[in-house]
């Protein structure tokens, strides 16, 4: 009996000893985990081993092995806004005693990066020393980078990573695609292939062009000739397409382009793809007013709520007061911009912090704290406002919907905008205004000529990045041009953004020339500057009764020998009126 008791106690001791070899209790002196080496401007994605896509569920689990020091493996996870996801390095498929770390970065920005700061991190919440991030909420839809490493950067062994959706459907919501009904698919595909090639080109600068601009540029007989020949060589060639190439080019093809543009605009966010698009790729949105807000400003309760919400939407979810919001903002500064969507004739307010390439914030329905779009690292996400029927490009009235008319057609482009002029009837229209007493907020009117409220669609912004060399000591100079269209008949105000680099700017005379040929000098051999940079410079001197639509020119003349320069970029914001 004693011997049996001894054996039983020994067996219990042995089990306890064995159990101690898989003890999951962490040592208190582990030190800090070795994180992915992302520092400075180096994005985390540049320092990991890219393993492709990570799906949801055990059937889409992924595996890899650590066999060298400082290895970090990354997978791309696509989610919809509001998704709740658990990410786990699972016991199944992972080596015993492997000590992992788990990170989430993102969302992916328009520049292709995921940042350097992890949105989520875990060390040992999972089985043993494995990692698990439980119920992580992805507030913004997009592509995220999930990274697995080892705690000290020297671990060895296999592991298995699984993503589990806890909120029903975590996969991205399908973005509506343009549906082409009349244009033959072969012709439409040839146009869209050209658009994609231009968007991905390393030699062609399309930074100021919208997707509809690219469709227009690709809707040419040369771009679709091959597709047309293949289609019309078939025994069942469609007669409406294949009567003759000349007839196809003059009527059918332009109709295809217009249809593709309309279908694209139906699913295009009116604010653009990135927040700077409002200024760099202007479309239907007119900028009415901009303010720089700081803690010293007196803000209305609504403005305070908007600022707090915008700051919270960035990385500062803990903010709950206006003082905390300004303290969290870069430099204690927040930018408020009043926007007018001329395609729907609706006002919006954007509140943004960290202006430039690192913008965050929200675009609100005017007068509310209801966001209609999120600004995340300058990208426009979760947009709820797509192009309306107005402000679409046209050549004639028949190209516009309903009773809209094709307004402001520039002969050089054969292009105007679809406008419903009957909606211009408003108590504010034609009333007096000034810089001190602007047109009422939320009404969609701009102060034209500094004295009269006109509908905001009568203001247009036109952008060019010509990178045009300025010839040395040549009286003809360099002419950079742009075509204004979609305005009313005559200009009232012109504002110039301009960037010129030159070895000796004091040699230069720079002027702006309107479509009638009237020239206004804006820079005349000024001393003591290293480059010419204007931001919303009022160009004063145009008579106010000359054409707004047509070719506008920025001319730079180098008056002395021995130095050269380049017109890098320019834009004109032109306000117009009926004559």
Secondary structure as UniProt FT lines:
FT   HELIX           2..20
FT   TURN            21..22
FT   TURN            28..29
FT   TURN            40..41
FT   HELIX           44..47
FT   STRAND          49..53
FT   HELIX           58..60
FT   STRAND          62..66
FT   TURN            69..70
FT   STRAND          73..79
FT   TURN            81..82
FT   STRAND          83..89
FT   TURN            92..93
FT   TURN            96..97
FT   STRAND          100..106
FT   TURN            110..111
FT   STRAND          120..122
FT   TURN            128..129
FT   STRAND          132..138
FT   STRAND          142..150
FT   TURN            151..152
FT   STRAND          157..165
FT   HELIX           185..199
FT   TURN            207..208
FT   HELIX           211..218
FT   HELIX           221..232
FT   TURN            235..236
FT   HELIX           239..242
FT   HELIX           245..247
FT   HELIX           248..252
FT   HELIX           253..266
FT   TURN            270..271
FT   TURN            275..276
FT   HELIX           277..280
FT   STRAND          285..293
FT   TURN            295..296
FT   HELIX           301..312
FT   TURN            313..315
FT   TURN            317..318
FT   HELIX           322..328
FT   HELIX           330..332
FT   STRAND          334..341
FT   TURN            342..345
FT   STRAND          346..353
FT   TURN            357..358
FT   STRAND          360..365
FT   TURN            366..367
FT   STRAND          371..376
FT   TURN            377..378
FT   STRAND          379..381
FT   TURN            390..391
FT   STRAND          393..394
FT   HELIX           397..399
FT   TURN            402..403
FT   STRAND          405..410
FT   TURN            411..414
FT   STRAND          415..419
FT   HELIX           421..424
FT   TURN            427..430
FT   TURN            441..442
FT   STRAND          445..448
FT   TURN            449..451
FT   STRAND          452..455
FT   HELIX           456..458
FT   STRAND          459..464
FT   STRAND          468..470
FT   TURN            472..473
FT   TURN            475..476
FT   STRAND          478..484
FT   STRAND          490..502
FT   TURN            503..504
FT   HELIX           505..507
FT   STRAND          508..513
FT   TURN            515..516
FT   STRAND          519..524
FT   STRAND          531..538
FT   STRAND          550..558
FT   STRAND          565..577
//
